[in-house]
Amino acid sequence: MSPSTVGLALLLLGLLALVGTVIRVRTRFTQKLFLPVSIIAGFLALVLGPEVLGRLAGLAGVGAFEEGGLFGADVMSVWSELPGLLISVVFATLFLGERIPSPKRAVTLLGPQLSLGVTFGAGQYVVGILLAVVLLVPLFGVSPMFGALIEIGFEGGHGTAAGMAPVMTELGFEEGGDLALAMSTVGIVSGILIGVFAVNWAARRGHSDFLDSKAEMPEDEQRGLYTGEDRPSSGSLTVRASSLESLTLAIGVVALAIIIGQLMLTGVQALEAALWADFVEIFAYVPLFPLAMLGGVIIQIIADRTGRGGLLDRGTMERIQGAALDLLIISALATLSLDAIANNFGPFAILALAGIAWNVFVLFVLAPRFIQRYWFERGIGDFGQSMGVTATGLLLMRMADPNRKSPAYEAFGYKQLVFEPFFGGGIITAAAIPLIVQFGPFPLLIGMSILLVVAIVSGLFYFGRNPRFKNFEADPE
């Protein structure tokens, strides 16, 4: 891929964002739905890309647009790689520029969030494997490995699905990779649609502390603009321009956090290759971004303890994070594949609908009972992640809490440190297919059922009732 093609792909993302901004400013429909520009621009790119315009061009005999739509195949190739790269930038900046809180506050926020995340993840295995054993295997003759597709596709997302494809092929589940990618596609599309509906529902029913859907909302706020004197600062300079631009320093720190994460991941993978890779590969499929976040935490701790924390400005880090998230969402939506769904409809549709139903149940029924304060802002993030893309969870949190006044991002970040090594591309996700092949579906089903019961009981009767997990504004030393 030539550098000029990469540059063109990035320029086109910026242009799509600009067009999406114009659409948001000028259409009441997008304003009433609180649709971010990144979603508008992403769906515009999907329509103008090979999945829609390209197909129509092929039917009309216009071969020039068939392969890559309006943008060309090379640009689409660049966009297809960007989400996996940019998600590490998003997570590396989660804690940079902020004082790392005390362990007591971290545990207070982590407990109910982790319980909710495990309920989403373990429940996807229980629902999927139960359906496979009771209905799909005897009725459609599919492999028992079919039952793991909800978690691989929904919780893991496109990256995990692609990473697991060689394993599934090697273990005799040749269509598993395509089905997992299709499940991821269903997850992200339904996650966005249901998530946007949920945000609007929460605003109208008063379940969100920070959204107001009433008609008297200021027009510029509906349009998504700042005007006049209400423009907040985007960040503060931490080094003098004669030495180095502050943004350049911030980008360098983010790069260092990602490199630290990559070194940690490489080290764990090397250890695995030396000790147990012949039996099963686990860390080979652990994604980089949770370790990139840990790299950011390490840098922030070192900066605080050496008295250099003032060099890391939170506002600047949020601008980097926001830009990376916007570009990630546009490129991810632009490169969605619609083929796999049409080619594998029957049992796949049953499994996908069951997975969606479970996630909706957890969000609307269990989340308010697990999380005593800001349940919607915190629950919607886990819902978005559990539907296929971590960035969707961040996006929905951004819609539910646009000014980041709740602890949703903070709690989500803590949960990721504990959750991601196991679910959504971690140890359990990577080991699920080999475990089903070697021991059958029932050991994994029993294990996930026990984990699910523990998560639900702790969420309902401990985190959901203990006052300790309600009063967390103070950050005691």
C-alpha positions in Angstrom: 0.0 0.0 0.0 1.6 3.3 -1.1 2.0 6.2 1.3 -0.1 8.4 -1.0 -3.0 5.9 -0.7 -2.8 5.9 3.1 -2.8 9.7 3.0 -5.7 9.8 0.6 -7.7 7.4 2.9 -7.1 9.7 5.9 -8.1 12.8 3.9 -11.3 11.1 2.8 -12.2 10.3 6.4 -11.8 14.0 7.2 -14.0 14.9 4.3 -16.7 12.4 5.3 -16.6 13.9 8.8 -17.1 17.3 7.3 -20.1 16.2 5.2 -21.5 14.4 8.3 -21.2 17.6 10.3 -23.2 19.4 7.6 -25.9 16.7 7.7 -26.1 16.9 11.5 -26.4 20.6 11.5 -29.1 20.7 8.8 -31.4 17.7 9.6 -33.7 17.6 12.6 -33.9 13.8 12.4 -30.2 13.3 13.3 -30.5 15.9 16.0 -33.5 14.3 17.7 -31.7 11.0 17.7 -28.5 12.5 19.1 -26.6 10.9 16.2 -22.9 11.7 16.4 -21.3 12.8 13.2 -19.1 9.8 13.2 -22.1 7.5 12.8 -23.6 9.7 10.1 -20.4 9.8 8.2 -19.8 6.1 8.7 -23.1 5.1 7.2 -22.6 7.6 4.4 -19.3 5.8 3.6 -21.0 2.4 3.8 -23.6 3.5 1.2 -21.0 5.0 -1.1 -18.7 2.0 -0.7 -18.6 -1.4 -2.3 -21.3 -2.9 -0.2 -24.1 -0.7 -1.5 -22.9 1.5 -4.4 -20.5 -1.1 -5.6 -23.3 -3.8 -5.8 -25.6 -1.4 -7.6 -22.8 -0.5 -10.0 -22.2 -4.2 -10.7 -25.9 -4.7 -11.4 -25.8 -1.7 -13.8 -22.7 -2.9 -15.5 -20.5 0.0 -14.3 -17.4 -1.9 -13.4 -15.4 1.2 -12.3 -17.3 1.4 -9.0 -17.9 -2.3 -8.4 -14.8 -3.3 -6.4 -14.4 -0.3 -4.1 -17.5 1.9 -4.6 -16.8 5.6 -4.9 -13.6 5.3 -2.9 -11.6 2.5 -4.6 -10.4 -0.8 -3.3 -7.1 0.5 -2.0 -8.7 3.1 0.2 -11.1 0.5 1.5 -8.1 -1.7 2.4 -6.6 1.1 4.4 -9.9 1.8 6.2 -10.3 -1.9 7.1 -7.0 -1.8 9.0 -7.6 1.5 10.9 -10.1 0.3 13.6 -7.6 -2.3 15.0 -4.9 0.4 15.2 -6.9 3.3 16.5 -8.6 1.4 19.3 -5.2 1.2 21.0 -4.9 5.0 20.8 -8.3 5.4 22.3 -7.4 3.1 25.3 -3.9 4.4 25.7 -5.3 7.8 26.5 -8.0 6.7 29.0 -5.9 7.5 32.1 -3.2 9.8 30.7 -3.3 13.3 32.2 -5.4 12.2 35.2 -4.3 11.4 38.7 -4.5 7.6 39.2 -7.2 7.2 41.9 -6.8 5.4 45.1 -7.3 1.6 45.1 -10.4 2.1 47.2 -12.1 4.2 44.6 -11.0 1.9 41.8 -12.5 -1.2 43.6 -15.7 0.8 44.3 -16.2 1.5 40.6 -14.8 -1.8 39.4 -17.0 -4.2 41.3 -20.5 -3.6 39.8 -19.0 -2.8 36.4 -17.1 -6.1 36.3 -20.1 -8.0 37.5 -22.2 -6.5 34.7 -19.5 -7.2 32.1 -19.1 -10.8 33.2 -22.9 -11.2 33.0 -22.9 -10.0 29.4 -19.9 -12.2 28.4 -20.6 -15.4 30.3 -24.3 -15.2 29.4 -23.5 -15.1 25.7 -21.8 -18.5 26.1 -24.6 -19.9 28.2 -27.3 -18.8 25.7 -25.3 -19.8 22.6 -24.2 -23.2 23.8 -27.6 -24.1 25.2 -29.2 -23.2 21.9 -26.6 -25.2 20.0 -27.1 -28.3 22.2 -30.9 -28.2 22.5 -31.9 -26.8 19.1 -29.3 -26.1 16.5 -27.3 -29.3 16.5 -30.2 -31.7 16.4 -32.4 -29.6 14.1 -29.8 -28.1 11.6 -26.9 -30.5 12.1 -24.4 -27.7 12.9 -21.2 -28.2 14.9 -21.4 -27.7 18.7 -18.8 -25.0 18.2 -21.6 -22.9 16.7 -22.6 -22.1 20.3 -19.4 -20.0 20.9 -20.1 -17.7 18.0 -22.2 -15.2 20.0 -19.3 -14.3 22.4 -16.6 -14.5 19.7 -18.6 -12.2 17.3 -20.5 -9.9 19.8 -18.1 -9.6 22.7 -14.9 -10.2 20.6 -15.8 -8.2 17.5 -14.3 -8.3 14.0 -10.7 -8.5 15.2 -11.3 -11.4 17.4 -13.4 -13.1 14.8 -10.7 -12.8 12.2 -8.1 -14.0 14.7 -10.1 -17.1 15.7 -10.8 -18.0 12.0 -7.6 -20.1 11.5 -8.1 -22.0 14.7 -11.7 -22.8 13.8 -10.6 -23.9 10.3 -7.8 -26.1 11.8 -10.3 -27.7 14.2 -12.8 -28.6 11.4 -15.1 -25.6 11.7 -14.3 -24.1 8.3 -17.3 -21.8 8.1 -16.7 -20.6 11.6 -14.6 -17.6 10.6 -17.2 -16.3 8.2 -20.0 -16.8 10.7 -18.1 -15.1 13.4 -17.4 -12.1 11.2 -21.1 -12.0 10.2 -22.0 -12.1 13.9 -19.7 -9.2 14.5 -21.4 -7.3 11.7 -24.9 -8.0 13.1 -23.6 -7.0 16.5 -22.2 -3.6 15.6 -25.2 -2.6 13.4 -27.8 -3.7 16.0 -25.7 -2.3 18.8 -25.7 1.1 17.3 -29.4 1.0 16.4 -30.5 -0.3 19.7 -28.0 1.9 21.6 -29.2 5.1 19.9 -32.8 4.0 20.7 -31.8 3.4 24.3 -30.1 6.8 24.6 -33.2 8.5 23.4 -35.4 6.4 25.6 -33.2 7.2 28.6 -33.4 10.9 27.8 -37.1 11.0 27.5 -37.8 8.8 30.5 -35.3 10.6 32.8 -33.0 7.6 33.2 -30.0 9.7 32.1 -28.7 12.4 34.4 -27.1 14.4 31.6 -29.5 14.3 28.6 -32.6 16.3 28.1 -34.7 15.7 25.0 -37.2 18.6 25.6 -38.0 21.0 22.9 -36.5 23.9 24.8 -33.0 22.5 24.4 -30.8 25.2 22.9 -30.8 25.0 19.1 -27.0 25.0 18.9 -26.8 22.1 21.4 -29.2 20.1 19.3 -27.1 20.9 16.2 -23.9 19.8 18.0 -22.2 23.2 17.9 -20.6 25.7 20.3 -21.2 29.3 19.6 -20.3 32.6 21.2 -18.8 32.6 24.7 -19.6 29.0 25.6 -16.7 27.4 23.9 -14.6 25.4 26.3 -10.9 25.1 26.1 -9.6 22.0 24.2 -6.5 21.7 26.4 -3.6 23.5 28.0 -0.1 23.9 26.8 2.5 22.0 28.9 5.7 22.9 27.1 6.8 26.1 25.4 6.5 26.2 21.7 10.1 27.2 21.3 11.0 23.8 22.7 8.2 21.5 21.4 4.6 21.7 20.4 2.5 20.3 23.3 0.4 18.2 21.0 3.6 16.6 19.6 4.6 15.7 23.2 1.2 14.2 23.9 1.3 12.1 20.7 4.7 10.9 21.7 3.4 9.8 25.1 0.5 8.0 23.6 2.9 6.2 21.2 5.1 5.2 24.2 2.0 3.8 26.0 1.1 1.7 23.0 4.7 0.5 22.7 4.8 -0.5 26.3 1.6 -2.4 25.8 3.0 -4.2 22.8 6.1 -5.2 24.6 4.1 -6.7 27.5 1.9 -8.5 25.0 4.9 -9.8 23.1 6.5 -11.0 26.3 3.4 -12.9 27.4 3.0 -14.5 23.9 6.7 -15.6 23.9 6.2 -17.2 27.4 3.1 -19.0 26.1 5.0 -20.2 23.0 7.7 -21.6 25.1 5.5 -23.4 27.7 2.0 -24.4 26.4 1.5 -23.3 22.8 1.6 -27.0 21.6 -1.5 -27.6 23.6 -3.6 -24.5 23.1 -2.8 -20.9 22.1 -4.4 -18.3 24.3 -2.5 -15.1 24.5 -1.9 -15.2 20.8 -5.4 -13.8 20.4 -5.4 -11.3 23.3 -5.9 -7.8 21.7 -3.4 -5.0 22.2 -5.6 -2.2 23.4 -6.2 -3.3 27.0 -2.4 -3.6 27.4 -2.0 -0.2 25.7 -4.3 1.2 28.4 -2.1 -0.4 31.0 0.9 1.2 29.4 -0.8 4.6 29.8 -1.5 3.8 33.5 2.2 2.9 34.0 3.3 6.2 32.4 0.9 8.2 34.5 2.0 6.6 37.7 5.7 7.2 36.9 4.9 10.8 35.9 3.0 11.4 39.2 5.7 9.9 41.4 8.5 11.8 39.7 6.7 15.1 39.8 6.2 15.3 36.0 2.5 14.8 35.9 1.9 18.4 34.9 3.5 17.6 31.5 0.5 15.4 30.6 -2.6 17.6 29.9 -5.9 15.8 30.2 -7.7 18.0 27.7 -5.1 17.3 25.0 -5.4 13.6 25.7 -9.1 13.8 25.3 -8.8 15.5 22.0 -6.5 12.8 20.7 -8.8 10.1 22.0 -11.9 11.8 20.5 -10.2 12.2 17.1 -9.1 8.6 17.1 -12.6 7.4 18.1 -14.3 9.4 15.4 -12.0 8.1 12.6 -12.3 4.6 14.0 -16.1 4.6 13.9 -16.2 6.1 10.4 -13.7 3.6 9.0 -15.3 0.6 10.8 -18.8 1.4 9.5 -17.4 2.1 6.0 -15.9 -1.4 5.8 -18.8 -3.5 7.1 -19.3 -6.7 5.2 -22.9 -7.6 4.3 -22.2 -10.9 2.5 -21.8 -13.3 5.4 -25.2 -12.7 6.8 -27.0 -13.5 3.5 -25.0 -16.7 3.0 -25.6 -18.2 6.5 -29.1 -17.3 7.5 -31.0 -20.2 9.2 -29.4 -21.2 12.6 -27.2 -18.0 12.4 -30.3 -15.8 12.6 -31.6 -17.7 15.6 -28.3 -17.4 17.4 -28.0 -13.7 16.6 -31.5 -12.9 17.7 -30.9 -14.8 21.0 -27.7 -12.9 21.6 -29.3 -9.6 21.0 -32.2 -10.5 23.3 -29.8 -11.4 26.1 -27.9 -8.2 25.8 -31.0 -6.1 25.8 -32.3 -8.0 28.9 -29.1 -7.4 30.7 -29.0 -3.7 29.9 -32.6 -2.8 30.7 -33.4 -5.3 33.5 -30.1 -6.2 35.3 -28.0 -3.1 34.9 -30.3 -0.9 37.0 -30.2 -3.5 39.7 -26.4 -3.9 39.6 -25.3 -0.3 39.5 -26.9 2.1 42.1 -25.8 5.4 40.5 -25.5 6.4 36.8 -26.7 2.9 35.8 -27.5 3.9 32.3 -24.3 5.9 31.5 -22.3 2.9 32.8 -24.5 0.2 31.5 -24.7 1.5 27.9 -20.9 1.2 27.6 -20.9 -2.4 28.4 -23.9 -3.0 26.2 -22.1 -1.4 23.2 -18.9 -3.4 23.8 -20.9 -6.6 24.2 -22.4 -6.1 20.7 -19.1 -6.4 18.8 -16.9 -3.3 19.0 -15.4 -1.7 22.1 -15.6 1.6 20.3 -19.4 1.3 20.1 -19.5 1.2 23.9 -17.3 4.3 24.1 -19.5 6.0 21.5 -22.7 5.2 23.4 -21.2 6.5 26.6 -20.3 9.6 24.8 -23.9 10.0 23.6 -25.3 9.3 27.1 -22.8 11.5 28.9 -21.4 14.0 26.4 -19.6 16.1 28.9 -18.1 13.2 30.9 -19.6 14.2 34.2 -20.3 10.6 35.3 -17.7 8.0 36.3 -18.7 5.9 33.3 -15.5 6.1 31.4 -13.4 5.6 34.5 -15.4 2.6 35.6 -15.3 1.1 32.1 -11.5 1.5 32.0 -11.0 -0.3 35.3 -13.3 -3.1 34.2 -11.3 -3.5 30.9 -8.1 -4.1 32.8 -9.6 -7.2 34.5 -12.2 -8.2 31.9 -10.3 -8.1 28.6 -7.6 -10.6 29.4 -10.4 -13.2 29.7 -13.4 -12.2 27.5 -13.8 -10.4 24.2 -10.6 -11.8 22.7 -8.9 -12.9 25.9 -8.1 -16.3 27.4 -11.7 -17.6 27.6 -12.5 -16.5 24.1 -9.4 -18.0 22.6 -9.8 -21.3 24.5 -13.5 -21.8 24.0 -13.3 -23.5 20.6 -10.4 -25.8 21.5 -12.2 -26.7 24.7 -15.4 -27.6 22.9 -13.5 -29.8 20.4 -11.5 -31.6 23.1 -14.0 -32.0 25.8 -17.4 -31.3 24.2 -19.7 -28.4 24.9 -20.9 -29.3 28.4 -17.8 -28.5 30.5 -17.6 -25.0 29.0 -21.4 -24.6 29.5 -21.2 -25.7 33.1 -18.2 -23.4 33.8 -19.9 -20.4 32.2 -23.2 -21.1 34.0 -21.4 -21.1 37.3 -19.6 -17.8 36.5 -22.9 -16.3 35.3 -24.7 -17.2 38.5 -21.9 -15.7 40.6 -22.0 -12.5 38.6 -25.7 -12.1 38.8 -26.0 -12.9 42.5 -23.1 -10.5 43.4 -24.6 -7.8 41.2 -28.1 -8.1 42.6 -27.4 -8.8 46.3 -24.1 -7.2 47.0 -23.1 -4.4 44.5 -26.7 -3.4 44.0 -27.5 -3.0 47.7 -24.3 -2.1 49.5 -24.2 1.7 50.1 -20.4 1.6 49.6 -21.0 1.3 45.9 -23.3 4.3 45.7 -21.3 7.0 47.4 -18.1 7.2 45.4 -17.7 10.9 44.6 -15.0 11.3 47.2 -11.6 9.9 46.4 -10.1 9.1 49.8 -6.4 8.6 50.0 
